[in-house]
Amino acid sequence: MNSSPRPIVVLDFGSQYTQLIARRIREMQVYSVIVPCTIAFDELVKMSPQALILSGGPASVYDPASPAADERILKLNLPVLGICYGLQWMAYKLGGKVEPARRREYGFAMLEADSASELLKNLPSPLRVWNSHGDHVAEVPPGFRVTGRTENAISVIENAAARMYAVEFHPEVRHTDRGDDILRNFVKGICGIQPNWFPRAFIEQSVEQIRERTGQERALCALSGGVDSAVAATLVSRAIGDRLTCVFVNNGLLRKNEFEKVSAVLREQAHLNVVAVEAGGRFLARLVGITDPEQKRKIIGEEFIRVFEEEARRLGDVKFLVQGTLYPDVIESVSVRGPAATIKSHHNVGGLPADLRFRLIEPLRELFKDEVREVGRELGLPEELVNRQPFPGPGLAVRIVGEVTEERLRMVREADAIVQEEILGAGLTQELWQSFAVLLPISSVGVMGDARTYAATIAIRAVRSEDGMTADWARLPGELVARISTRVVNEVKGVNRVVLDVTSKPPATIEWE
């Protein structure tokens, strides 16, 4: 990335996969940004895009309430790629016909490709692709030709003269074979865009922007102990030096020995100015009787802010709060870009109180987890921090289904420590996106020492993922699962049953709450 790279602009029409499009392009070291489909035409032009990609979405283009972009974007003489709804909107606006499909396509289908297709160049035919649409193109617009079909639908259309291309399936998801190559054919082949997005340049630009925004003011950083907040803190520290104070709060919801170990690493290896605050009692007091997960997240988010406000008053006049918010946090919490549905509130996005007295600095807000790790390495952070598995800001509160109590925290904390030890011992920590224990609000009958028990249930959750937006449950070795189960039942008082979560995301989320 140079100082002001011209981006590929992704227009968000509401798909839950929009962020994956931007991610796949950035994997090619090409800068991409996501904007709402409703962006003002003049504002889009000011961005000087090199190309446009129109995302998918859940609506029907012939519905008057469906999301729509300014039609003038199709006359900018830029390369355009439409995906799913993006194909339908493009076809509809350019004179084609879109209608409800007689046979809808959800899931896998086989694509038959035209050998002369530019978009599918050097790809095999048939090709397995992943669909999610109930409408289809019945007639292509003037100037377009069909270069790919599935059994039930026109799947690829191209107008090479106008540099307009579109697909009915989703090349951005891993379910589509060679999806990266399809996007690469568009970005590198059709658009001819060279790499312009690199961690070092991102760091330089971020540091410059942070200095410009903060002036001579002071800032607090909310450290969670994870890679996101550590990288955000290091970026801001590089920009403003000792005017940054990092606050690591023990909210009573951390994993076993987490507070002590992480505090030491942040001070001694990341070289950050860290103030450790013991505040477990006040968080647990606020959570008494609370079982709704959204309430938990909002309460924890608000209480974090109150702690930071107190620290700010103690330190003097502090104007800015630094957070390690990532784009997946944003897209799941609030519909800030397009009309995508809210999945859940993250404590540092949807959970922020309305009377927040700080101005926020979120230098990683447009990054994905793997990009944050690359930036962390470029900043010289220790691998111990860079490679940590994600841990939710609300901590174990969202790994206890139901009310959070000291006793229930003890059970999930001890069970989780066993999961971590065994996963580490099996050499699988870095292969997994996340692995942890969940305490369920379920008691069941068991037999221990020839006596009847009626005790709690622990679920083991382990997933593989690239970015946390989609995930597949990990097929852990049977002997490893057996060893974890045996240890949890034997070592965690109050637990007599262990189950394994074998659900992917979607339809489930990674965390249970």
C-alpha positions, -999 to 999 in steps of 0.1 A, spaced: 0 0 0 14 34 -9 5 66 9 -28 70 -10 -36 39 -29 -65 39 -54 -88 12 -40 -111 -14 -55 -144 -3 -40 -168 -30 -29 -204 -17 -28 -223 -35 0 -259 -45 -9 -264 -63 23 -246 -96 20 -231 -113 51 -202 -122 28 -193 -86 17 -163 -84 40 -150 -116 25 -148 -100 -9 -126 -72 5 -105 -98 24 -99 -120 -7 -87 -89 -26 -64 -78 2 -49 -113 1 -36 -104 -33 -20 -73 -17 -44 -50 -34 -62 -23 -14 -99 -26 -12 -126 -8 8 -162 -14 15 -188 13 12 -226 13 14 -244 8 -19 -262 41 -11 -229 61 -11 -233 95 -29 -221 94 -64 -197 124 -59 -183 108 -28 -176 76 -47 -159 95 -75 -136 113 -50 -123 79 -39 -108 74 -74 -116 37 -75 -96 15 -98 -126 -9 -101 -160 -16 -86 -174 -48 -71 -211 -51 -64 -218 -75 -35 -246 -100 -29 -276 -93 -8 -309 -108 4 -334 -87 -15 -350 -89 -49 -341 -62 -75 -377 -58 -86 -389 -51 -50 -393 -13 -47 -377 -14 -12 -346 -33 -24 -312 -17 -19 -300 3 -49 -269 22 -60 -267 53 -81 -270 40 -117 -243 64 -128 -217 42 -113 -222 19 -143 -211 47 -166 -178 55 -150 -159 35 -175 -144 14 -147 -141 -24 -146 -172 -38 -127 -178 -72 -112 -213 -81 -99 -217 -110 -74 -251 -126 -69 -275 -97 -61 -248 -75 -77 -252 -95 -110 -290 -92 -108 -289 -54 -101 -265 -48 -129 -285 -69 -154 -318 -52 -143 -304 -17 -146 -288 -23 -180 -319 -37 -197 -319 -73 -188 -347 -93 -171 -346 -107 -136 -373 -129 -122 -380 -154 -94 -364 -187 -102 -385 -218 -107 -358 -238 -91 -338 -218 -65 -301 -225 -59 -288 -227 -24 -255 -246 -18 -233 -264 -43 -238 -265 -81 -217 -274 -110 -208 -246 -134 -202 -252 -171 -179 -226 -184 -173 -211 -219 -137 -216 -229 -136 -180 -242 -146 -165 -209 -122 -138 -195 -134 -142 -160 -131 -180 -160 -98 -180 -179 -76 -211 -172 -102 -227 -150 -116 -262 -154 -151 -269 -165 -173 -281 -148 -164 -262 -117 -181 -266 -83 -195 -233 -71 -216 -222 -41 -249 -204 -47 -274 -186 -25 -301 -171 -47 -339 -173 -52 -339 -150 -83 -321 -154 -116 -314 -136 -148 -339 -146 -175 -325 -123 -202 -291 -107 -203 -287 -70 -211 -276 -58 -245 -239 -62 -252 -235 -91 -227 -230 -128 -234 -235 -158 -212 -201 -175 -204 -212 -198 -176 -243 -218 -166 -254 -241 -139 -282 -267 -144 -308 -241 -133 -295 -207 -141 -274 -183 -161 -243 -181 -138 -217 -159 -156 -223 -129 -179 -196 -107 -196 -194 -75 -216 -157 -73 -224 -160 -41 -244 -176 -23 -214 -154 -42 -189 -184 -54 -170 -186 -89 -156 -209 -107 -132 -214 -141 -115 -245 -156 -98 -225 -176 -73 -201 -165 -45 -164 -167 -55 -154 -151 -22 -164 -181 0 -141 -211 3 -169 -234 -7 -164 -223 -43 -136 -242 -60 -110 -218 -75 -129 -188 -62 -97 -169 -55 -86 -175 -91 -118 -161 -104 -113 -129 -84 -77 -128 -94 -86 -130 -130 -108 -99 -125 -83 -79 -103 -50 -88 -119 -60 -99 -154 -90 -77 -164 -82 -47 -142 -44 -50 -144 -40 -38 -108 -6 -42 -92 0 -49 -55 -3 -18 -33 -13 -30 2 15 -39 26 18 -39 64 47 -15 66 29 11 45 -3 6 66 17 12 98 33 44 84 -1 58 72 -18 49 105 9 65 127 7 97 106 -32 97 109 -31 91 147 -6 119 152 -27 143 131 -59 134 150 -46 135 185 -23 165 184 -8 168 218 -37 151 237 -34 120 258 -50 87 252 -60 55 271 -59 21 254 -83 -6 265 -61 -37 265 -78 -71 265 -46 -92 263 -53 -103 228 -35 -95 196 -60 -68 184 -57 -44 213 -19 -51 216 -14 -41 180 -37 -11 183 -18 0 214 16 -4 197 5 16 167 -7 44 189 23 42 211 45 46 181 25 77 171 22 95 205 48 78 228 43 83 265 11 102 260 -5 67 258 -14 48 289 -27 12 285 -52 -1 309 -56 -39 313 -87 -46 334 -92 -78 353 -130 -80 350 -132 -113 368 -141 -130 335 -106 -139 323 -91 -174 318 -70 -191 345 -39 -170 353 -45 -148 323 -43 -115 341 -8 -121 356 7 -137 325 -6 -112 299 3 -82 321 39 -94 322 41 -100 284 26 -66 276 51 -48 298 82 -68 292 80 -79 256 56 -54 240 72 -26 259 39 -9 266 30 14 296 5 -8 313 -17 0 343 -33 -32 356 -67 -26 373 -85 -52 396 -122 -47 390 -137 -82 391 -161 -76 419 -178 -46 403 -183 -65 370 -198 -96 387 -221 -74 408 -235 -59 377 -241 -94 362 -261 -108 391 -294 -123 378 -286 -115 341 -291 -143 317 -297 -126 283 -264 -126 263 -271 -92 247 -276 -77 282 -244 -93 294 -224 -78 265 -238 -43 270 -233 -43 307 -197 -55 304 -191 -29 276 -205 -1 297 -186 -12 329 -153 -12 309 -159 24 299 -167 34 335 -134 19 346 -115 37 318 -132 70 328 -120 66 364 -85 59 352 -87 89 329 -97 111 358 -68 97 378 -43 104 351 -57 139 343 -73 151 311 -75 122 286 -94 128 254 -90 96 234 -98 59 240 -80 34 218 -97 1 210 -87 -30 190 -119 -31 171 -117 -52 139 -140 -52 109 -157 -85 118 -166 -69 151 -182 -40 133 -201 -60 107 -216 -84 133 -226 -56 156 -241 -28 137 -251 -23 101 -226 5 94 -220 -2 57 -249 -16 39 -282 -32 49 -267 -63 64 -284 -79 95 -270 -75 130 -258 -108 144 -248 -98 179 -234 -68 198 -197 -67 205 -189 -51 238 -166 -26 220 -190 -17 192 -227 -21 200 -221 -22 237 -207 13 241 -228 36 263 -245 66 247 -228 91 271 -192 80 261 -169 109 271 -140 98 250 -133 102 213 -124 68 199 -93 57 180 -98 24 163 -68 20 139 -76 -16 130 -113 -11 123 -110 -20 87 -87 -50 91 -92 -87 94 -75 -109 120 -48 -122 97 -39 -87 86 -37 -76 122 -12 -104 129 9 -94 99 9 -58 112 19 -71 146 49 -90 133 59 -59 113 57 -39 146 80 -65 163 55 -79 187 63 -113 203 49 -143 186 33 -152 220 10 -123 215 7 -123 177 -4 -160 176 -29 -159 205 -63 -174 198 -91 -148 198 -107 -143 232 -140 -124 235 -139 -90 251 -168 -101 275 -146 -130 284 -160 -161 301 -194 -143 305 -203 -154 270 -189 -189 276 -214 -194 305 -248 -199 291 -271 -183 317 -262 -164 348 -226 -156 357 -217 -166 392 -184 -172 410 -191 -209 411 -200 -212 375 -169 -191 366 -148 -216 386 -162 -245 366 -158 -231 331 -123 -216 340 -110 -249 352 -125 -268 323 -111 -243 298 -76 -246 313 -78 -283 307 -89 -278 271 -60 -253 265 -34 -277 281 -45 -307 260 -48 -288 228 -13 -274 234 0 -308 243 -14 -322 210 4 -295 190 -29 -281 176 -31 -246 191 -19 -228 160 -39 -250 137 -72 -240 153 -88 -206 152 -103 -211 187 -107 -239 212 -124 -235 245 -150 -248 270 -186 -237 274 -207 -242 306 -242 -251 297 -273 -244 319 -280 -281 319 -276 -306 347 -279 -343 342 -278 -376 361 -244 -394 364 -227 -420 385 -195 -413 403 -180 -435 430 -211 -457 429 -232 -427 439 -258 -408 419 -248 -373 408 -268 -345 393 -242 -321 379 -233 -296 351 -225 -301 315 -194 -287 297 -193 -284 259 -160 -284 240 -159 -260 211 -130 -261 186 -131 -245 151 -109 -239 121 -112 -206 103 -93 -180 84 -110 -149 96 -137 -158 121 -165 -148 97 -170 -184 87 -157 -215 105 -159 -252 104 -159 -274 135 -125 -291 140 -123 -329 137 -102 -334 169 -86 -368 173 -109 -391 192 -83 -399 218 -78 -362 225 -115 -356 230 -116 -386 253 -86 -373 273 -102 -339 277 -135 -354 287 -119 -377 313 -99 -349 328 -128 -324 330 -151 -349 347 -124 -360 371 -108 -326 379 -137 -301 377 -159 -304 407 -196 -300 398 -193 -314 362 -203 -349 353 -209 -347 315 -189 -334 285 -203 -329 250 -187 -319 217 -200 -290 196 -201 -302 159 -217 -271 144 -201 -248 118 -205 -211 113 -230 -205 98 -255 -216 110 -240 -212 145 -217 -185 157 -183 -195 172 -191 -183 206 -223 -197 222 -235 -162 232 
